Amino acid sequence: MTDFEDFQPRFNMRKKSIAGFFGFFFGALGVHRFYLGQRILGILYLLMFFIGLFIANEIYWVSFPFLLIPFVLGVIDGILFWAMPREEFDAKFNAGRTETPAYRQPFATDFQRPAPVSQFKKAGIERYMECDFEGALEAFQKALDEQYDDPATHFNMACCHANLEQAEPAFFHLSKAVEFGFTDFEKIFRHDALAWLRTQPAFAEFVQNDYRLTPALPRPKMNLLDTFPEKKKDPEQSPAKTNLLDQIIKLGELRDQGILTEEEFVVQKKKLLGQ
C-alpha cells in the first residue's frame, strides 16, 4: 500500500438508519442482513420468501401465513435497529471498522499525493512496448528534461540502448539510475532487455565498481617516441641500436600499463623498425 492509500478516508461504517430502512421495507428479501454482512441470515430470508411464493402457487391459504413471516421479521428488525443505541449497534456490527469524520477529512494539502506520471514517460513506455526503441528514447529524453533525477526513466533508457546494442549510453543511464536511487539490482541481472548488455566484457567491471562507470584512461595525442628521455650512450654499443631497443622497451611498458593498446603498440613498433 502506498503512502497515498494510507491517507485515504474510509467510509465503511454501517449505519443503523440504513439497516433499519432495509429491514422495514425490504426485510422479506433479507437485504438488511446482507448489508450487515450476515450472509447466511440473508440467504435464509430469501429462501423463506421464495419457498412461500412456490407454495402459494399450490395452496394459497397455507402459504399466505408462511409468506408473511419474512415480512414481519424484517419490519421487527428495522424497528429494533432504529431504536438501538448507536454504541450498541457499532459494537455488534461495526467492530474493527473506522470512519473519518467529515470535519476531519484530509484535504489535498494534508498529505502528499503521488506525482503524476509524465506524458513523455507514458509515451516512451508505449513506444518501447511497440519495440520502437529510438522513438522511446526520444520520449524518455523529454521526460528527463522535466525530471532528470528519475531513476525509472534512466533505467528505461538503459534498456532501450541495450536493445539497440549501444553499450556506452546503456551503462551511463544504468549508472545514473543507481545514482538516483535505483536499488533493485537483481532486476539488472534478470531483465530480458539487458541480456545483451550483460554479455559485454565491461559489464563485470561495471558491477565490481558498484554500478558506476570507470573513467577511461586518456589516450596519447602525440608521438610518445618524442617524449622519451635520451639515455647516456654506451661506447661499447651502437648508439642507433641502443636508442631503438630502449624505445621498444618503453613501448612495451606503456602497453603493460594499459596506456597503449596492443594495436597501438604494434603500430609504434613498426614505425621504429621501419626507421
C-alpha positions in Angstrom: 0.0 0.0 0.0 1.3 3.4 -0.9 1.5 6.4 1.4 -1.3 8.0 -0.6 -3.6 5.0 0.0 -2.7 5.1 3.7 -4.2 8.6 4.0 -7.4 7.8 2.0 -10.5 8.5 4.1 -12.6 5.3 4.7 -16.4 5.4 5.0 -17.1 1.7 5.6 -19.1 2.2 8.9 -22.5 0.6 8.7 -25.4 3.0 9.5 -28.2 1.8 11.8 -30.6 4.1 10.0 -29.8 2.4 6.6 -30.1 -1.0 8.2 -33.5 -0.1 9.7 -34.7 1.2 6.3 -33.6 -2.0 4.5 -35.2 -4.2 7.2 -38.5 -2.3 7.3 -39.1 -2.1 3.6 -37.0 -5.0 2.1 -36.7 -7.3 5.1 -38.6 -10.1 3.4 -35.6 -10.4 0.9 -33.0 -10.2 3.7 -31.4 -7.1 2.3 -30.8 -5.7 5.7 -28.9 -8.9 6.7 -26.7 -8.7 3.6 -26.0 -5.1 4.4 -24.8 -6.0 7.9 -22.6 -8.8 6.5 -24.8 -11.6 7.8 -25.0 -13.5 4.5 -26.3 -16.7 6.0 -29.3 -15.0 7.6 -29.9 -13.1 4.4 -30.0 -16.3 2.4 -32.4 -17.8 4.9 -34.8 -14.8 4.5 -34.6 -15.3 0.7 -35.3 -19.0 1.0 -38.4 -18.4 3.2 -39.6 -15.8 0.7 -39.2 -17.9 -2.4 -40.5 -21.1 -0.7 -43.6 -19.1 0.3 -44.1 -18.0 -3.3 -43.6 -21.6 -4.6 -46.2 -22.9 -2.1 -48.6 -20.1 -2.9 -48.9 -21.4 -6.4 -50.2 -24.7 -5.0 -52.1 -24.0 -1.8 -52.9 -20.3 -1.3 -54.5 -20.5 2.1 -51.5 -22.5 3.5 -48.7 -20.4 2.0 -50.1 -16.9 2.8 -49.2 -17.0 6.6 -45.8 -18.6 5.7 -45.2 -15.8 3.2 -45.8 -13.2 5.8 -43.1 -14.5 8.2 -40.1 -12.8 6.4 -42.0 -9.5 6.0 -42.9 -9.5 9.7 -39.4 -10.4 10.8 -37.9 -7.7 8.5 -40.2 -5.0 10.0 -39.3 -6.0 13.5 -35.6 -5.9 12.7 -36.0 -2.5 11.1 -37.7 -1.1 14.2 -35.1 -2.7 16.5 -32.3 -1.2 14.5 -33.8 2.3 14.7 -34.4 2.0 18.4 -31.0 0.5 19.2 -28.4 2.9 20.7 -25.6 3.9 18.4 -22.9 2.4 20.7 -24.6 -1.0 20.9 -25.1 -1.0 17.1 -21.5 -0.2 16.5 -20.3 -2.8 18.9 -22.3 -5.5 17.2 -22.0 -4.6 13.5 -19.0 -2.2 13.2 -16.3 -4.0 15.2 -12.9 -3.1 13.8 -14.3 -0.6 11.3 -13.3 3.1 11.3 -14.6 6.2 9.8 -13.0 9.6 9.2 -15.5 12.3 10.4 -16.5 14.8 7.8 -14.8 17.7 9.6 -11.5 15.8 9.8 -11.4 14.5 6.3 -7.9 15.2 4.9 -7.6 17.8 2.2 -5.2 17.6 -0.7 -2.7 19.7 1.3 -2.8 17.4 4.3 -1.0 14.5 2.6 1.3 14.1 -0.3 -0.4 12.9 -3.5 1.7 10.7 -5.8 3.4 12.7 -8.5 1.6 12.4 -11.9 3.4 10.3 -14.4 4.9 12.4 -17.2 3.1 12.2 -20.5 6.5 11.8 -22.2 7.3 8.9 -19.9 4.0 7.3 -20.8 4.7 7.8 -24.5 8.1 6.3 -24.0 6.7 3.2 -22.4 4.1 2.8 -25.2 6.8 3.1 -27.9 9.0 0.7 -26.0 6.2 -1.9 -25.9 5.9 -1.5 -29.7 9.7 -2.1 -30.0 10.2 1.4 -31.3 13.3 1.9 -29.1 14.6 5.0 -30.9 11.2 6.7 -30.5 11.1 5.6 -26.9 14.5 7.2 -26.3 13.2 10.5 -27.7 10.2 10.4 -25.3 12.3 9.4 -22.3 14.8 12.1 -23.0 12.0 14.7 -22.9 10.9 13.1 -19.6 14.4 13.6 -18.3 14.3 17.2 -19.3 11.3 17.5 -16.9 12.9 15.4 -14.1 16.4 14.4 -14.6 16.8 12.5 -11.3 14.1 10.0 -12.1 15.8 6.5 -11.7 13.0 4.7 -13.5 13.4 6.8 -16.7 17.2 6.3 -16.7 16.6 2.5 -16.3 14.2 2.5 -19.2 16.7 4.4 -21.3 19.4 1.9 -20.4 17.0 -0.9 -21.6 16.4 0.9 -24.9 20.1 1.4 -25.6 20.8 -2.2 -24.7 18.2 -3.4 -27.2 19.9 -1.2 -29.8 23.2 -2.8 -28.7 24.7 0.6 -27.6 26.8 -0.3 -24.6 28.2 3.1 -23.6 24.9 5.0 -23.2 23.3 1.9 -21.7 26.0 1.8 -19.0 25.7 5.5 -18.5 21.9 5.6 -17.9 22.1 2.4 -15.7 24.7 4.1 -13.5 22.5 7.2 -13.3 19.6 5.1 -12.3 21.6 3.6 -9.4 22.9 7.1 -8.5 19.4 8.5 -8.2 18.1 5.7 -6.0 17.5 2.5 -8.1 18.1 -0.4 -5.7 16.6 -3.5 -7.5 20.0 -4.8 -8.5 18.5 -8.3 -9.2 16.5 -6.8 -11.9 19.7 -5.7 -13.7 20.7 -9.4 -13.8 17.4 -10.9 -14.8 15.7 -8.2 -17.1 15.5 -9.6 -20.6 16.2 -6.1 -22.1 19.6 -6.1 -20.5 20.6 -9.6 -21.7 22.9 -8.2 -24.4 24.5 -5.7 -22.1 25.3 -8.5 -19.6 27.4 -10.3 -22.2 29.7 -7.3 -22.7 33.2 -7.6 -21.2 32.7 -4.2 -19.4 29.7 -5.5 -17.5 31.7 -7.3 -14.9 33.9 -4.3 -14.2 30.7 -2.1 -14.1 29.3 -4.3 -11.4 32.5 -4.5 -9.4 32.7 -0.7 -9.5 29.3 -0.6 -7.6 27.4 0.0 -10.9 29.4 3.1 -11.8 31.3 3.9 -14.9 35.1 3.6 -14.7 36.8 6.8 -16.1 38.5 6.0 -19.3 42.3 6.4 -19.4 43.4 9.3 -21.5 44.7 8.3 -24.9 48.0 9.8 -26.1 47.6 12.5 -28.7 51.2 12.9 -29.6 54.0 10.7 -30.7 55.2 9.1 -27.5 58.6 8.4 -29.0 59.3 12.1 -29.0 58.8 12.3 -25.2 61.3 9.6 -24.2 64.4 11.0 -22.5 67.7 10.1 -24.1 69.9 7.7 -22.2 73.6 8.1 -22.0 75.4 6.5 -24.9 77.3 3.3 -24.2 80.6 3.4 -26.1 80.6 -0.4 -26.5 77.2 -0.4 -28.3 76.0 1.3 -31.4 74.0 4.5 -30.5 71.3 3.7 -33.0 70.7 0.2 -31.8 70.7 1.3 -28.1 68.1 4.0 -28.8 65.9 1.7 -30.8 66.0 -1.0 -28.1 65.2 1.5 -25.3 62.2 2.9 -27.2 60.8 -0.6 -27.9 61.2 -1.5 -24.2 59.3 1.7 -23.2 56.6 0.9 -25.6 56.2 -2.4 -24.0 56.0 -0.8 -20.6 53.3 1.6 -21.8 51.3 -1.4 -23.2 51.6 -3.3 -19.9 50.4 -0.3 -18.0 47.3 0.0 -20.2 48.2 3.3 -21.7 48.7 1.8 -25.1 46.5 -0.9 -26.7 48.0 -3.9 -28.4 47.2 -2.3 -31.8 48.9 0.9 -30.9 51.9 -0.9 -29.6 52.2 -2.8 -32.9 51.9 0.4 -35.0 54.6 2.2 -33.0 56.9 -0.8 -33.1 56.6 -1.0 -36.9 57.4 2.7 -37.1 60.5 2.1 -35.1 61.7 -0.9 -37.1 61.0 1.0 -40.3 63.4 3.8 -39.4 
